Amino acid sequence: MEVTFVVKSEEDKRDFAERLAQFFEKKTIRVKVEEVSDSVADQQHLLRRMEALRLITEQVPVMLSPDTDINDLIDDINDNPL
């Protein structure tokens, strides 16, 4: 099993060690420390925003009349990108 914890350097390290001990109780673990660049944090923020947008757009009902040609709609979207 692999788990990723993101810990800021100013956080209490004892709390982090306790969380590790509880999560992997009675198991041998390997700890790998890696510096996180700002671009990774930006990517995570962007991913959260994209997920929120996906959740919003999934809830939008779309009603099409039976005589609507879906291919025309697709062509129109492809011809007029946002």
Secondary structure, 3 states (H helix, E strand, C coil): CCCCCCCCCCCCHHHHHHHHHHHCCCCCCCCCCCCCCHHHHHHHHHHHHHHHHHHHHHCCCCCCCCCCCHHHHHHHHHHCCC
